Amino acid sequence: MTSAAEDYIALGRALAAIRHKAGKTQAEAGTAVLVSDRHISTVEHGAGIAYPTMMALLRFYGSTLAELAAEIERGEGR
């Protein structure tokens, strides 16, 4: 079983991977969802994220919750 902190780290890494695949920068992502690029960075390093913000990011990246879940699963197999 993983801790909440480990879950947030896995989520952040997965969001970063999806952002990279989409060819977007942290600044572009932040602007698109009305948060700072620093906030995007902290989320990608394991800080929490509000569900509406996460969904807005996924839409901006052209991704889905299913793809996010798959990316988390891939990351846990490292």
N, C-alpha and C positions, 0 to 999 in steps of 0.2 A: 504494500500500500504506500502511496506517495503522500507527502504533506501538501498542504495548500500552497506553500512557497514553491515547492517543486512543480506543482501544476501550473502556477503562474509563469514560471521560467519556461516550461515547455510551450505554453500558449504564446508567450512573447517570441520565442525562437521560431515558432511556426508562422506567426504573423510576419516576422522579418523575412522568412524564406519566401512567403507568398508575395510580399512587397518586392523583393528582388526579382522574382520570376515575372512580375508585372512590369518591371523596368521603372519603378517609381522611387523617388527619393523620400526621405523622411519629411523634408520641407513640403514637397508636393502633397504627401499624405496628410500632413497636419493642416495645410491650407484647405484641402478638400473637405475635411471633417470638422473644421473650425476649432482646432487645438494647435498648440505649438509643436514645432519639430522636436523640441526637448521632451514634450509629453510622449510623443511617438517613441523616442529613444528609451525613455524610462519604462514604457510598456514592453518594448522589445527586450528589455533586460530583466523582466520579471515583476514589474509593478502591476497592480490590478488595472482593469479596464472596465468601463461601463458597457453593458450589453449594447445599447444603442450606438455607442461609438465604435464598438467592434463590428457591428453589422454595417455601419456606414463605411468603415475601412474595407471590409470584404467587398461591398458593392463597388467602391472606387477601384479596387484591385481586379474587379471582374471575377471574383471568386465566390465560394459558397461555404456554408457551415460544414457541409460534407467534405469539401476539399481541405478545410481547416483541420477537421478531425483526422483526415488521412495524413496530413503533414505532421500533426502531433504524434501519431502512431509511428511514422517513419523516423522522427527525431528521437523517440524513446528507444529505438533499436540501435542507436549509435554505440 
